[in-house]
């Protein structure tokens, strides 16, 4: 990982804002956060340090539905992450409904 990439990661983890992180790291103005995050080393560090994926969030929400975790902060964090990943938006598919995914022993339909 280059020094500029390391500065981007640190700034992104601190602020949560890709545009701010780009500026602080010294990237040119035509770069986008998506372009910086497309670098494998940057993506791996971000994923390992803070980002949950859709499967992890869905599994947690399934546990909450079953009543196991009860802390409001955990639920709010999962909700915010789900919104961040666009998990609660209706996805269009050419064949009606959409794929169903099994998380734990719950069936989640798109």
Order of alpha helices (4+ residues) and beta strands (2+ residues): alpha-alpha-alpha-alpha-alpha-alpha-beta-beta
